[in-house]
Amino acid sequence: MSSAAYIQAAEELRENEGQWRAYESEGNCAILAGPGSGKTKTITIKIARILEEEIQRPQRLACITYSNECVRELRGRLNALGVDDRSRILVSTIHSFALTEIVMPYAAMAGVAVPNPIAVAAPSKSEALFKQAYQTVKGVPPGKWYRMSLDRLRRTVPDKNSAEWKASSAQQTAIVEEYERLLLDDGLIDFDGLVLAGLQVIERFEWVRKCLRSKFPVIVVDEYQDLGLPLHRMMCALMLDAGVRIIAVGDPDQSIYGFTGAKPSLLRDLHGMPQVEGIQLKLNYRCATQIINASKALLNDPPDSESHDGRQGVITIHEVGANIEGQARYALEELVPRMLEQNPDWQLGDIAFLYRTFREGGSIAKIADERGMRYFRLDNGVLIKRTRLIEFLTDAAVWCAGGWQTGCVTLGQILKSWRLLRPSLKNEAGALTARVPLIRCLFENRDGSIPLKKWIGRLYNSALKEAFAVEPGLADEHETLRNLYALTNEGKPLEHFTVDIFANQGRSNDQINLITLHSSKGLEFQAVVMVGLELGDFPSQYATDDDEIAEAARLFYVGVTRAKSEVHLLYAHTESPLITAIREVTA
């Protein structure tokens, strides 16, 4: 590691009181970091300092975050600071951390019921077993949204011997227990199960906590507000009982995954502990002043934030008098051309349409298709579904398109994912043999301009074909690959995709962005157009309790704060009270 790189970068933090305090903190700390506050820059510089000055071999630092996209961003930032010694830092998602650092090495010895060998259930398999469990317990097929409350129960009440579990719906707990039994009988565990097993191991056994402390004396958790109660309890146990130094970063006001069990109060609780130094990053480097003021109006207890440069920005409210399609037509025919004309340096990729559901995304896409306008779509209606194989292929594409130079994705990371796709490989010798053709193929195809169709074909012939033939658990993934390959044929949506475009999830500057509000978190654009902001729709008329209404406001807050310069809010006839709140402070 180059010490000069992080020391020079750290000098840029001195002018920001919160960033500098976070950088210098030497104990446990919880950093509240609002939109555009430079939290990723701050924590990566801090990580570089800790690795250089505090972590001694063979100890490592662990950095846990929410998604593979966040992992790639952190890796890229760290690489730019000269942090290239992968033996001293682990950057992973919570599920990967639970699997590789807790469950695989310790669960069997601790007597926690997990399959041996560990095999993670594919989404389709998990769904099939959940439906089977539901039918077994209730005697009828499940409804469309049956799983949401069951997943939330697993994530928020992890102790099956607790009074809270026993006080829950008897049918719901029976379905969950039957589902977990079916998984185990099939030699499988799902992603939630990995985290829950990890929690059991850590909380029950002091020797496991000590082992983790000896390996990871420092753990950094990014997007803490999204990672739920099991992770919070893991971190508290490691911090309070084993002396692991915990550095948590996040924004309770961007906690928008309540349906998954995430709670904004967990980060605030950590922030308020006497063993933890609480720090707030107040300067917003993304949003103009008008946008910051508008966002504050959405929250009951808004953060003390301000623009770092005093830009004013634009907030515009549009009564369109039409449904989503009409709002999309108005925005694409009038608003977008006007923005591009007024800002000649902007491209279509600088503008994002944000909405609540994939159905609304479909309506906007329909109008864009009519106008012959190219778009990138990120919601449940996307062509490329996120599965284990797709995550592996995405990482491989990022590496081939330049990641092998930038370090945002490492070959080791790809091989680790490959190993998890190959549970039948019982020993290291077999694993080494199986990965040789994969490595050869990746090195021979380090070119982002290769057509996606050709790249997939080469990868299939060199490594994937054999894996599909011997791994029965990959049958659904084989179907996923066939569907992806079909989309690259002539006349299909991915016909012109290159490896580089695929690595960027289909994004390019000449496409307008169509993104659900939930999927937009972590992204930024010059301008945001939000549609469907009608009374009774946002918040939903079915959101009746305070928590649901508060989460809707936080979701709106996330949408507004994606914009650097302009926000356009569209509704049909009767505006959402969230628009009314913004109107009052921006009039």
CORDARA-V392173 format. One line per field, one symbol per residue. ss: DSSP state (@ for helix, = for strand, . for the rest). phi: phi as a letter, one per 30 degrees, with the letter a starting at -180 (. if undefined). Layout:
ss = ???
phi = ???
This chain:
ss = ..@@@@@@@@@.....@@@@@@@@....=====.....@@@@@@@@@@@@@@@......======..@@@@@@@@@@@@@.....@@@=====@@@@@@@@@@@@@@@@@.........=..@@@@@@@@@@@@@@@@.......@@@@@@@@@@@......@@@@@..@@@@@@@@@@@@@@@@...=.@@@@@@@@@@@@@@.@@@@@@@@@@======..@@@.@@@@@@@@@@@@@@@..======.@@@...@@@...@@@@@@@@.....=====.==....@@@@@@@@.........==......======....@@@@@@@@@@@@@@@@@@@.....@@@=====..@@@@@@@@@@@@@....====.........@@@@@@@@@@@@@@@@@@@....@@@@@@@@@@.......@@@@@@@@@@@@@@@@@......=@@@@@@@@@@@@@@@@@@@.@@@@@@@@@@@@@@@...........=@@@@@........=====@@@@....======...=..=..=.....@@@@@@@@@@@@@@@..=========...=.@@@@@@@@@@.
phi = .ddddddddddddedcedddddddecbdbbcdbdeididdeddddddeddddcbdcecdbccbcbdbdddedddddddddcidbdddcbccaddddddddcbdddbddddiddbdbddbdddeddedddddddddddcibddddcddeddddeddcbdcdcdddddddedddddddddddddedddibbcdddedddddeddddbdddeddddddbdbbccchedccidedededdddddcbiddcccblbedcdbcedcjdbdddddddecdddbdcbbccdcccddeeddddddddcdbdddbaddbiedibbbcbdciadedddddedddcddedddddbdddbeddcbccadbddddddddedddecicdbccbadcddcddbedddddddddedddkddcdidbcdddddddddddbddddbdddddddceddddddddbdadddeeedddedddddbdeddddccddceddddededddddcdeicececdcdddddchjdadcbdccbdeddddjcbbdbbccciccejcbdddddccdddddddddddeeddddcdbbbbccbdbbddeddeddedccd
